[in-house]
Amino acid sequence: MAIEDLANALRRRTAERDELKARLARVQQPSTMSAAQISTLVEELGGLAAVLGQATATERAEVYASLGLHLDYHSLNQQVRRLPT
């Protein structure tokens, strides 16, 4: 009887592990954008570029924060990098 109980417990744990692996794989998949989403985003950014060109540094920071962006400027190589928020 003990062997049967162990075998049943092992089957349950294996099923749990497989389910957790599947869930983890779904979570780790990078999201992709459709062509329509990219097009919409490009249009929005084109509009934003005009607004940002006239905005103060504080206003630009607020826009970037609302978009979930954190930008880091490196003066030595004159590059801007997006950092995770």
C-alpha positions as a Markdown table, in Angstrom:
| # | Residue | x | y | z |
|---|---|---|---|---|
| 1 | Met | 0.0 | 0.0 | 0.0 |
| 2 | Ala | 2.8 | 2.4 | 0.8 |
| 3 | Ile | 4.3 | 2.0 | -2.7 |
| 4 | Glu | 0.9 | 2.8 | -4.3 |
| 5 | Asp | 0.6 | 5.9 | -2.2 |
| 6 | Leu | 4.1 | 7.1 | -3.2 |
| 7 | Ala | 3.3 | 6.4 | -6.9 |
| 8 | Asn | 0.1 | 8.4 | -6.6 |
| 9 | Ala | 1.9 | 11.3 | -4.8 |
| 10 | Leu | 4.6 | 11.3 | -7.5 |
| 11 | Arg | 2.0 | 11.4 | -10.3 |
| 12 | Arg | 0.3 | 14.4 | -8.6 |
| 13 | Arg | 3.6 | 16.2 | -8.1 |
| 14 | Thr | 4.6 | 15.5 | -11.7 |
| 15 | Ala | 1.3 | 16.9 | -12.9 |
| 16 | Glu | 1.7 | 20.0 | -10.7 |
| 17 | Arg | 5.3 | 20.5 | -11.9 |
| 18 | Asp | 4.2 | 20.2 | -15.6 |
| 19 | Glu | 1.4 | 22.7 | -15.0 |
| 20 | Leu | 3.7 | 25.2 | -13.3 |
| 21 | Lys | 6.3 | 24.8 | -16.1 |
| 22 | Ala | 3.6 | 25.6 | -18.7 |
| 23 | Arg | 2.4 | 28.6 | -16.7 |
| 24 | Leu | 5.9 | 29.9 | -16.4 |
| 25 | Ala | 6.5 | 29.5 | -20.1 |
| 26 | Arg | 3.4 | 31.5 | -20.9 |
| 27 | Val | 4.5 | 34.3 | -18.5 |
| 28 | Gln | 8.0 | 34.4 | -20.0 |
| 29 | Gln | 6.8 | 34.8 | -23.5 |
| 30 | Pro | 7.6 | 38.3 | -24.8 |
| 31 | Ser | 4.6 | 40.2 | -26.0 |
| 32 | Thr | 4.5 | 41.0 | -29.7 |
| 33 | Met | 2.7 | 43.8 | -31.3 |
| 34 | Ser | 0.5 | 43.5 | -34.4 |
| 35 | Ala | 1.2 | 45.7 | -37.4 |
| 36 | Ala | -1.9 | 47.8 | -36.6 |
| 37 | Gln | -0.6 | 48.3 | -33.0 |
| 38 | Ile | 2.8 | 49.4 | -34.3 |
| 39 | Ser | 1.2 | 51.7 | -36.8 |
| 40 | Thr | -1.0 | 53.3 | -34.1 |
| 41 | Leu | 2.0 | 53.7 | -31.8 |
| 42 | Val | 4.1 | 55.3 | -34.6 |
| 43 | Glu | 1.2 | 57.8 | -35.3 |
| 44 | Glu | 1.0 | 58.6 | -31.6 |
| 45 | Leu | 4.7 | 59.0 | -31.3 |
| 46 | Gly | 4.7 | 61.4 | -34.3 |
| 47 | Gly | 2.1 | 63.5 | -32.5 |
| 48 | Leu | 4.0 | 63.2 | -29.3 |
| 49 | Ala | 7.3 | 64.3 | -30.9 |
| 50 | Ala | 5.7 | 67.7 | -31.8 |
| 51 | Val | 4.3 | 68.1 | -28.2 |
| 52 | Leu | 7.6 | 67.0 | -26.6 |
| 53 | Gly | 9.5 | 69.4 | -28.8 |
| 54 | Gln | 7.7 | 72.3 | -27.1 |
| 55 | Ala | 7.5 | 70.8 | -23.6 |
| 56 | Thr | 9.6 | 71.7 | -20.6 |
| 57 | Ala | 11.9 | 69.1 | -19.1 |
| 58 | Thr | 9.4 | 68.5 | -16.3 |
| 59 | Glu | 6.6 | 68.0 | -18.8 |
| 60 | Arg | 8.6 | 65.6 | -20.8 |
| 61 | Ala | 9.5 | 63.6 | -17.7 |
| 62 | Glu | 5.8 | 63.4 | -16.8 |
| 63 | Val | 5.0 | 62.1 | -20.3 |
| 64 | Tyr | 7.8 | 59.5 | -20.2 |
| 65 | Ala | 6.7 | 58.4 | -16.7 |
| 66 | Ser | 3.1 | 58.0 | -17.9 |
| 67 | Leu | 4.4 | 55.8 | -20.7 |
| 68 | Gly | 6.4 | 53.7 | -18.3 |
| 69 | Leu | 9.7 | 55.0 | -19.7 |
| 70 | His | 12.8 | 55.8 | -17.7 |
| 71 | Leu | 15.5 | 57.3 | -20.0 |
| 72 | Asp | 19.2 | 57.6 | -19.1 |
| 73 | Tyr | 21.4 | 60.0 | -21.0 |
| 74 | His | 25.1 | 59.3 | -21.3 |
| 75 | Ser | 26.9 | 62.5 | -22.2 |
| 76 | Leu | 30.2 | 60.9 | -23.1 |
| 77 | Asn | 28.8 | 59.0 | -26.1 |
| 78 | Gln | 25.7 | 61.2 | -26.4 |
| 79 | Gln | 23.3 | 58.3 | -26.2 |
| 80 | Val | 19.9 | 57.9 | -24.5 |
| 81 | Arg | 19.0 | 54.4 | -23.1 |
| 82 | Arg | 15.7 | 53.2 | -21.9 |
| 83 | Leu | 15.9 | 51.5 | -18.5 |
| 84 | Pro | 13.4 | 49.2 | -16.9 |
| 85 | Thr | 10.9 | 51.0 | -14.6 |
